[in-house]
């Protein structure tokens, strides 16, 4: 199960994600992020992953895609480690393309 909530403030729009980020739910989160990105004006988009309990490779690919779009993340230690690994993977693939 995956729960997605949107919290608005004057400085940011936060997408709060809770549950398992697995293949079944990746498209739903992608759509929610695309909608949340619309009409941000001067606010930043933050994806809050603190309550995500599992991420499979499909979820990792979506996070990598969001990272490439310069989305900010808020997360716990495990997910923060995963994001660092995805960053390394992204840098490696860019260097290999050169």
Order of alpha helices (4+ residues) and beta strands (2+ residues): beta-beta-alpha-beta-alpha-beta-alpha
